[in-house]
Amino acid sequence: MENFGAKNRQNQNTQNPPMKSDKCLLSTQILLRILAIAFTLAATSMILTSKQAVTVFGIEMDARFSYSSAFKFFAIANMIGCSFSVLSLILASVLGHKTPDPKNYFYMFIHDLITMALLLAGCAAATAVGYVGKYGESHSGWMPICDHVDKFCRKVSHSIMLSYVAMILYLCLTIISANQSRKIIV
């Protein structure tokens, strides 16, 4: 009986090297996080630089993202999402070198879920301002200015599309983390 206890303690003290599937999972997560950083950074830079000035009926008209509180929220949500993505990339890299622990995947699941919700809220706010169709033409009456400032509208719609892609990447990360965290032994 004493031998069994010593053998059991010895097994607990030795760390199992990460399996091939764990390394593949870690590589997938790191790739998705790098892509999420790229897409949120691109969406942020596009919305922050979206502006256009035109003259309509002799009146100088200026369109900027900062004139809309929804676009401001969208820009801030993408900035935070990008920052969270960098943080999660660092954490995933550090945790990847340790023995896989389902509790860590649960914390990453919560982090990914919050980031995805934030990006979704930002996209929904920017989209709720109105729907900009292909080439910036206005649909359902949202931004009648799109007839005059099509460059601005195209840039905003591209930024929203990039942010939706980042949100979908975070949906994938959330599913991966949820799948791995279900291995928690209570």
C-alpha positions in Angstrom: 0.0 0.0 0.0 2.8 2.3 0.8 4.4 1.7 -2.6 1.2 2.7 -4.3 1.1 6.1 -2.6 4.7 6.8 -3.5 4.1 5.8 -7.1 1.0 8.0 -7.2 2.9 11.0 -5.9 5.7 10.4 -8.4 3.1 10.5 -11.2 1.6 13.7 -9.9 5.0 15.4 -9.8 6.1 14.6 -13.3 4.7 16.8 -15.9 3.3 15.3 -19.1 4.7 16.8 -22.2 2.1 18.5 -24.4 0.5 16.2 -26.8 0.6 16.7 -30.6 -3.1 17.7 -30.6 -2.5 20.3 -27.8 0.3 21.8 -29.9 -1.9 22.0 -32.9 -4.7 23.6 -30.8 -2.2 26.1 -29.4 -1.0 26.9 -32.9 -4.5 27.4 -34.1 -5.4 29.7 -31.2 -2.2 31.8 -31.8 -3.0 32.1 -35.5 -6.6 33.1 -34.8 -5.5 35.7 -32.2 -2.9 37.1 -34.6 -5.6 37.4 -37.3 -8.0 39.0 -34.8 -5.3 41.6 -33.9 -4.8 42.4 -37.6 -8.5 42.7 -38.3 -9.3 44.8 -35.3 -6.3 47.0 -35.9 -7.3 47.5 -39.6 -10.9 48.3 -38.6 -9.8 50.8 -36.0 -7.4 52.6 -38.3 -10.0 52.7 -41.1 -12.7 54.2 -38.9 -10.3 56.7 -37.3 -9.2 57.9 -40.7 -12.6 58.0 -42.3 -13.4 61.6 -43.3 -14.4 63.4 -46.4 -15.2 67.0 -47.2 -17.4 68.0 -50.2 -19.3 71.0 -51.4 -23.0 70.5 -51.8 -25.1 73.3 -53.3 -22.3 75.7 -52.4 -22.1 74.6 -48.8 -19.0 72.9 -47.4 -20.0 69.6 -45.9 -17.6 67.5 -43.7 -18.2 63.8 -42.8 -16.2 62.3 -40.0 -16.6 59.3 -37.7 -16.4 61.5 -34.7 -19.7 63.2 -35.5 -21.6 59.9 -34.6 -21.6 58.5 -31.1 -22.2 55.0 -32.6 -19.1 55.3 -34.7 -17.1 56.6 -31.7 -18.3 53.5 -29.7 -17.4 51.3 -32.7 -13.9 52.7 -32.8 -13.4 52.4 -29.0 -14.7 48.8 -29.1 -12.3 47.9 -31.8 -9.4 49.5 -29.9 -10.3 47.5 -26.8 -10.7 44.4 -28.8 -7.3 44.8 -30.3 -5.7 45.4 -26.9 -7.5 42.3 -25.5 -6.3 40.3 -28.5 -2.7 41.3 -27.8 -3.1 40.4 -24.1 -4.7 37.0 -25.0 -1.9 36.3 -27.5 0.7 36.8 -24.7 -1.3 34.7 -22.3 -1.9 31.9 -24.8 1.8 31.8 -25.6 2.8 31.7 -21.9 0.1 29.1 -21.0 1.0 27.0 -24.0 4.4 26.2 -22.6 2.9 24.9 -19.4 1.0 21.6 -19.0 -2.5 22.1 -20.4 -4.9 22.9 -17.6 -8.7 22.9 -18.4 -9.1 25.8 -15.9 -6.9 28.0 -18.1 -9.1 27.2 -21.0 -12.1 28.3 -19.0 -10.5 31.6 -18.2 -9.6 32.0 -21.9 -13.2 31.1 -22.8 -14.5 33.9 -20.5 -12.0 36.3 -22.0 -12.9 35.4 -25.6 -16.6 35.5 -24.9 -16.3 39.1 -23.5 -14.2 40.2 -26.4 -16.5 38.7 -28.9 -19.5 40.4 -27.2 -17.7 43.8 -27.2 -16.9 43.5 -30.9 -20.4 42.4 -31.7 -21.8 45.4 -29.7 -19.5 47.8 -31.6 -20.5 46.3 -35.0 -24.2 46.4 -34.1 -24.0 50.1 -33.0 -22.2 51.1 -36.2 -24.6 49.0 -38.4 -27.6 50.4 -36.5 -26.7 53.9 -37.7 -27.7 52.6 -41.0 -26.9 50.2 -43.7 -24.4 51.2 -46.3 -24.6 49.0 -49.4 -22.2 48.2 -52.1 -20.2 51.2 -53.2 -21.6 53.3 -50.4 -25.2 53.7 -51.8 -27.6 54.4 -49.0 -30.3 51.8 -48.2 -33.4 52.3 -46.0 -32.6 56.0 -45.7 -29.6 55.8 -43.4 -27.1 58.4 -44.1 -28.5 60.4 -47.0 -25.0 61.9 -47.1 -23.7 58.8 -48.7 -24.9 60.1 -52.0 -22.3 62.9 -51.6 -19.5 61.4 -49.5 -19.2 57.9 -51.0 -15.5 57.6 -50.0 -16.4 58.1 -46.3 -19.3 55.6 -46.6 -17.1 53.0 -48.3 -14.4 53.3 -45.6 -16.9 53.0 -42.8 -18.6 49.9 -44.4 -15.2 48.3 -45.0 -14.2 49.0 -41.4 -17.5 47.4 -40.2 -16.9 44.3 -42.3 -13.3 43.9 -40.9 -14.7 44.1 -37.4 -17.3 41.5 -38.2 -14.5 39.2 -39.4 -12.7 39.7 -36.1 -15.8 39.0 -34.2 -16.2 35.7 -36.2 -12.6 34.8 -35.3 -13.4 35.4 -31.7 -16.5 33.2 -32.0 -14.2 30.4 -33.2 -11.8 31.0 -30.3 -14.8 30.9 -27.9 -15.9 27.6 -29.3 -12.3 26.2 -29.0 -11.9 27.4 -25.5 -15.4 26.1 -24.4 -14.6 22.7 -25.9 -11.3 22.5 -24.0 -12.7 23.9 -20.8 -15.4 21.2 -20.6 -12.6 18.8 -19.5 -12.6 20.5 -16.0 -13.0 17.9 -13.3 -15.2 19.3 -10.6 
